[in-house]
């Protein structure tokens, strides 16, 4: 799983993506009351379904619509693109 890091063109983009994931995990732990393991499993399943952008947009639209991370991802949605789901998983 690359969670979009393979799409980064610079260290700055990698850092921004990492910050966004840290903040996203914080939001899910605080507002959805999931355990750490359940949250990581949900993130993994979302990734292999090819729905990372959807997860990020839904989380921030509901919890923090003015989030800098939401605006960054909306300006660079390619960062959350990945080859999933694979044809055999679709």
C-alpha positions as CSV (number, residue, x, y, z in Angstrom):
1,X,0.0,0.0,0.0
2,X,1.3,3.4,-0.8
3,X,-1.6,5.5,0.4
4,X,-0.8,8.1,-2.3
5,X,2.8,8.7,-1.4
6,X,4.0,7.3,-4.7
7,X,2.2,10.3,-6.3
8,X,4.1,12.9,-4.5
9,X,6.5,15.0,-6.6
10,X,8.4,16.5,-3.7
11,X,9.3,16.1,-0.1
12,X,6.9,18.9,0.7
13,X,4.0,17.0,-0.8
14,X,5.0,13.9,1.1
15,X,5.1,15.9,4.3
16,X,1.7,17.5,3.6
17,X,0.2,14.0,2.9
18,X,1.7,12.7,6.1
19,X,0.3,15.6,8.1
20,X,-3.1,15.1,6.5
21,X,-3.1,11.4,7.5
22,X,-2.1,12.3,11.1
23,X,-4.9,14.8,11.3
24,X,-7.4,12.4,9.7
25,X,-6.5,9.7,12.2
26,X,-6.9,12.2,15.1
27,X,-10.4,13.3,13.7
28,X,-11.5,9.7,13.5
29,X,-10.2,8.7,16.9
30,X,-11.9,11.8,18.5
31,X,-15.1,12.0,16.7
32,X,-15.9,8.5,15.5
33,X,-14.8,6.9,18.7
34,X,-13.0,4.0,17.0
35,X,-10.1,2.1,18.5
36,X,-6.7,2.7,16.9
37,X,-6.8,-0.8,15.3
38,X,-10.3,-0.4,14.0
39,X,-9.4,2.9,12.5
40,X,-6.2,1.6,10.8
41,X,-8.2,-1.4,9.4
42,X,-10.8,1.1,8.0
43,X,-8.1,3.2,6.4
44,X,-6.5,0.1,4.9
45,X,-9.9,-1.2,3.5
46,X,-10.7,2.3,2.1
47,X,-7.3,2.3,0.4
48,X,-7.7,-1.0,-1.3
49,X,-11.1,0.0,-2.4
50,X,-9.6,3.0,-4.1
51,X,-11.7,5.4,-2.0
52,X,-9.1,7.5,-0.1
53,X,-10.2,10.8,-1.6
54,X,-13.8,10.0,-0.6
55,X,-12.8,9.2,2.9
56,X,-10.8,12.5,3.3
57,X,-13.5,14.6,1.8
58,X,-16.3,13.0,3.9
59,X,-14.3,13.3,7.1
60,X,-13.4,16.9,6.7
61,X,-16.7,18.0,5.2
62,X,-18.5,16.7,8.3
63,X,-16.0,17.6,11.0
64,X,-13.9,20.5,9.8
65,X,-15.0,22.0,6.4
66,X,-12.5,24.8,6.7
67,X,-9.5,22.4,7.2
68,X,-6.4,23.3,5.3
69,X,-6.0,19.6,4.5
70,X,-9.3,19.5,2.7
71,X,-8.4,22.5,0.6
72,X,-4.9,21.0,-0.2
73,X,-6.3,17.6,-1.2
74,X,-9.0,19.3,-3.3
75,X,-6.3,21.2,-5.1
76,X,-4.2,18.1,-5.6
77,X,-6.6,15.1,-5.7
78,X,-4.0,13.1,-7.7
79,X,-2.1,12.6,-4.4
80,X,-4.8,10.2,-3.2
81,X,-5.1,8.2,-6.4
82,X,-3.9,4.7,-6.3
83,X,-4.3,1.6,-8.6
84,X,-7.0,0.1,-6.4
85,X,-9.3,-1.6,-6.6
86,X,-7.3,-4.0,-8.8
87,X,-9.4,-5.6,-11.6
88,X,-9.5,-8.9,-9.6
89,X,-10.9,-7.0,-6.6
90,X,-13.6,-5.0,-8.4
